[in-house]
Structure formats: C-alpha cells, structure tokens
C-alpha cells in the first residue's frame, strides 16, 4: 500500500496516499474531516448543488484503507459530518455501511466544529483521545506537543515533471501533525496560509498525498 513512513515522538507512522494516517503498532487508522453528507447539506441550505455521491465515495475509500491496513482501531478526527443535520438524514444504506465498517473495531468519533454533538451511529465519542505519547483532537492548539489534528484541510504545491501540482498534504514538525481532509469535495487550505505558517515550525515538512506520497519542505 502506498505510504510515506516517518517517526513522530518515537512512534512509527505512515502517511497513506489516500490522506489517512496509519499507526501499524496500534493497528490504528486515523482519518480527518470526512464531511459526510456535504451535498445534502448544500441542497438543504439552498446552495449550489453537488453530485450526491461524495459520502459513498468517501466510505468506499475508507473501506479500502481498512482492508489493506487491517486496522482494528479507527479514529475519525472531527467534522465527520458536514453538520448535525447531515448525520440525521444519512440514507439507511449508508448508515448500514458505516455499521459494517465498525463491526469488530474500536471506533472513535472526535468532536469537530461542524459536528459538535454525539451522533447515533455507534462507536464512542470524545473531545480528544490520548494513546501512548500522542493526543488526537480536531483543532490544533499552539502550545500543544505530540498532537495529531485536522480541521485546516492543508494542501501543498510542488513542481513535478515540469508542472505545478497541488495535492492535499500532511503537515508535520517537532510538535504537531496536521492531517489533510479525507472526504470528497472538502477542498483545502494552502500551506502558505498565515494560519498554518503560524502553527508550524520553519523546518516543517509537507507530505503530499497521491499515488506516491512525497515529503518536501512545507511551502510557505
């Protein structure tokens, strides 16, 4: 499975090309910002419609990552749904799909700013979770260390074969790791945005997702 291995606070982690984080020793898969139900929420709010397939596409990719990694512990790192209404109106077949993915696994929903409350879809709910030296939460805290977070949907650009390519990206430095958004239609924030530059050390890396993940100095 395509991935970029790196060490973070003494733990061997793998940034997968899909945007998921794999922690092999813990048999753990972490994904952030699924934003399931985004097309339904946009239609409900009278916004420009999107093709209504993003939830199924996201779940299909997640199912594939779970199969290939053999993960038995899943952390969804906040904003798993585009809002509480999107969770409530999820079609029954997609609810059953999530239940099948949860079967035999410890499944944890971390609270996000789009979905602050518990959802009736199985699993456990936390504001944050500590495993070994690492703390998993939705939004990074400037003073934190050994922190794994999401929220910002980072992406980065690099020159590849004479062309400029932009991809979702993991950002990592000596204190924190920020995951890209996993969900379809989620968009992204450039790594040179002031919010990300303020959070990340000058020597931070960007690990670009895609068929062959690649690490570069974080573009600023």
Secondary structure, 3 states (H helix, E strand, C coil): CCEEEEEECCEEEEEECCCCEEEHHHCEEEECCCCECHHHHHHHCCCCCCCCCHHHHHHHHHHHHHHHHCCCEEEECCCCECCHHHHHCCCHHHHHHHHHHHCCCEEEEECCCCCCCCCCCCCEEECEEEECCEEEECCCCCCCCCEEECCCCEEEEEEECCEEEEEEEEEECCCEEECCCCCCCCCCEECCCHHHHHHCCCCCEEEECCCCCEEEECCC
